[in-house]
Amino acid sequence: MRHAIELTKDNDRLTLSVAFDYGGRDELVEAVKHIVADGIPSEDIDESLVSGYLYTAGLPDPDLIIRTAGEMRLSNFLLWQAAYSEYYATPTYWPDFGPKDIEKALVAYSERERRFGRLDTQRE
């Protein structure tokens, strides 16, 4: 991880988040506890406020989530932030996931039409 951080420290076009010992449900519970502890009235709670209390506050929501090892489930990962993320599943295991696999995932992502919850009839 130290090598990856040093290698990418000057990058400014992509945010890569890697989560260790993370759980989306726990993150949401902790956010609610902090909102309550801060005495925020329920009528002031909205999506923006909740987002600000998450572990990822200040980071953009992911555009693409890559799921390795052939798994086809969220597995308690970024439950709030992944609402409009695109998913890419691959049978390749994480340690073997390399540059060619990333390229395949990005090509697949580039071919998708992002609607962010809108129906085809609601396009801008």
N, C-alpha and C positions, 0 to 999 in steps of 0.2 A: 504494500500500500504506500509506503514512503516513496518508493521509486516512482509509482504512478502519479502521486501528488507532485513530486518534483518535475517529472516529465511534462505534465500538463498545466503547471502553475500559471503560465501566461496565456492559456487558451481563453477565448471569450465568446465563442459562438455556440457552445454546446455545454449543457450541464449533465454530468453523469453522477448519479447517486447510487451508492452501494450501501445496503442496509445490513448490519450485523446485529443479531439478537434483537430483532425488531418485530413488533406485532401491531397490526392496524387497529385491532379492537382496543388494545392497551393504550395506544396513542389517543384514540377518541375518548376513552374514559379519563385519561390524564388531562386532556383539553377541557372536558366538562368540569372536572374538579377545580381546575385553575379559574375557569370562568365563574364558577360559584364562589370560590374563595375571594375573587376580586370584586364580588358583590354586584355583578352586572345584572340589571333587571332583564327578565325574560323578553320583554318587548324590544330590547336593544340587541338581541342575539339574532344574527343573520349569517349567511354563508361566509361573508368576508371576515367577520369576527372569529368564527370557528376556525377558519383557515389560519388566522393569525396566532392561534394557540396550538397549532400542530407542531410536531418536531420539524417539519419541513417549512415552517413559516419563512417567507422571503424567497423561497425557491419556486420556480414555475412548476405547474402540474406537468406530469410526464406526457409527452406526445406519443411515445412508443414504449411499451413494456415487452421485453423479450423474455419468454418463458422457456427455459431449457429442460432437457431430460424427458421430453415428451409429455410433460404435465399440462393439463388443460383446466387448471383452476387458479383462483387468486391466491390461495394459501395465506390469507390474512395479510396481504401485502398492499399497502397504500390504498386502503378501502375508500377513503374520502377523495384522495387526489386522483385516483384512476377513473373517475366517473366518465370522462370523455377520451381516455387514452385508447390508442389502438394496440392490439395484442398481436404478438408474433410468437408462435409456438414452434419449437424445433426438437427433434429427437436427440440432438447433440447435447452431451453433458457439459456443464459449465467449464470444467478444466480443459476440455478439448475445443471450446468455442473460440474460434480465431478470426482473423481478418476476413477470410472468405465468407464465414458465417455471418459476420456483421454486414458485409456487403449484400448478401442475400436478403437479410432482414430489412435493410434500408431500401432496397429495390422494391420489395413487397410493400413496404410502407408508402413509398412514393406513388404506387399505383392505386392507392385507396382514396376515396372521396371522403374528406372529413366533414361531418355535418354537425358535430357538437350537440347532438340531441334533436336536431331539427329533422323533420320528415323531408323526403324528396320534394314535396309540394311547397315546402317552406323555404326554399333556397333564397339566398339574398341576391 
